[in-house]
């Protein structure tokens, strides 16, 4: 990743973004967009390419995982992402109002939203809630950073985070992870 990285969102920042989404013209869809970024780590292009058949189980109900297929992912890095409870609930709510097939995220005109439309939506949302240095990638960085900080509690490793992120290289995953100065101070004090 070259240039300046998107900022990682605090829990309050994420709540502000969800409040903004709830007050928008398409609150259910926009909540799904935010949560696909922050709770599943999807890129704007992956959100735009996500279709219902990738999130529905065999019975036609919203499943417990996102099966992001190669053709929908950057560099054909398809992957299986367990669905966070909050995201699953938002998907179920959205499914009740959205067309049953095709793209999960649609424009107001009914067609699939483009990657650029999602990037622009996030830019407007962050500007509206007063968050600087954030972009459509902030949710993804937040997901990866939080996963990396918590993975040891599950018995997993950074390799698990890499797989969830869809990165080919562990070094790419490491560049996404934001450091924590408080944790660093505590760690040094323990040495």
N, C-alpha and C positions, 0 to 999 in steps of 0.2 A: 504494500500500500504506500503510495507516494503522497507527499503533501501532508496537510493537517488532518488528523483523524477526527471523526465525529465524536462528540462528548458522550460519555456514559450517563444514563438517566438515573437519578435517585428515585426512590419509591414515591416521593412527593411529586417529582417531575412527571412520572408516569401517571399518577392520579390526576394531575392537572391536564395532561393530554387526553385522558379518558373523559374528563368533565367537558373539555372542549368538543370531543367527538359526540358526547351525549346531547349537546346543545346545537349540533349541526343539522343540516337538512336531511342527512341520511345517517342517523345515529347508530343504527344496528350495523350497517355496513362499515361505518368508520370505526366503530369499536373493534370489529373484526380486523380491520387493517392494522390498527395499533397493536393488538394482541398477537397477530401473526408475526409482527416485527419483534416485539419485546418478549413474548413468551414461547415463540417457536424459532426465533432467529432468522426469519426469512428475509432475503433481499427484496428490494422493490420489484425487480423483474420476476422473482419467484412468486411474490404475492400476485402480480398481474397474470402469471401463467398458471396459477393454481386452479384446478377444476374440481367440481363436486366429486367426481369418481376417485379423486385422490384423498378425500376426507370421509367418505361414506363407507360404512361396513357392508357386509354381504346382505344384510336385511334392508339396506337403504337408509338406515339411521346414521347420524353422525357417529363415526367410530372413535376409537381411543388413540389413534395415531394418524399422522399425516404421512401418506406415501408419496413423497415428492419424487416424481419420475424424472429420469435423466433429461428428457426434452424440455422440461420446465425449469431446470436448474442451471446455474452458471457452470460452464465447462463440463456439462453433463454429469454433475455431481449429485445425482439423485440420492435420496436417503429416506430412512424411516425415522420420523420424529414423534415420540410419544406426545400426546396432546395434553397440555396443561389444563387443569380443571376449569379455570376462568375462561380460557380460549374455547374449550369445548362447549361451555354454557352459552357463550356469545355466538358460536357457530350454530347451535341448536335454535337460538332465537332468530338468527339471520335466515336460516334455512326455512323457517315458517313463512317468510315473506319473499324470498328470492326464487327465481326460476329453478326448477329441480335438476337441470343439467347445465353443462357448460361452465363458464368461469364462475368462481366463487364471488369475485369482486367485479361488479359491473358499474359502468358509468350511469349517470342519470338518464341517458338515452337508451340504455339497455344493453349496449355492447360491452365487451371486455374493456376494463381500464387498461391503459398502457403503463409501462414502467415509468415513463416520464410523468404521466398524470399522478401517479402515486408519489413520486419524488416531489412534485409541486404541491400536492396535498399536505405532505409532511412539512414542507417549508412554510406554508401558510399557517399550519397549526402551531408550529414552534414559534413563529413570529407573534401569533395571536396570544399565546400564553407567556410570552416574554423570555423564551429560552434561546440564548445565543450560543453559537458553536454546534448546534444540533442539526442533524440532517436525517434523511430517510434511513441512514445507516446507524443512527444512534440506538435504536431498538435492538438491532443485531449485535452491536458492541455490548450493550447492556446484557443481553441474553448470554453471550459468550463469557463475559467477565463474571457474571453471577454463577454460571455453571462451573467455571474454573475454580471459583472460591469455595463452592459447595461439594464438588465431586468427591473429595476425600471422605465426606460423611456417608457416602453411599457405597464405599468400597471400590469406586471407579478410579479412573486415571484421566490425565489430560488427553489421552488417546480417545476416550469416550466423548469428550468435548469436541475434539477434532472431527469425529464422525458425525456428531449432531450438527456441526457447523458446515459440513460438506467441504472441508479443506483437504487438499491432497497432501499438504505438508504440515507437520506439527509447528514449524517455525511461523507459518502464516497464522495459525491459531494463537500462538504466543503474542504476536504483534497486536492482536485484538484485545488482549487482556489488560485492563487498566490496573495499575498498581495501587496499593492502599498504604499510605504513609503511617497510619496508626498501627496497622498490622506489622509493618516493617519495624517500627519502634519496639513493639511488644516482642517481636522475634529476636531482635538484637539483645534486648534486656534478658531474654531467656538463655542466651548463649554463655 
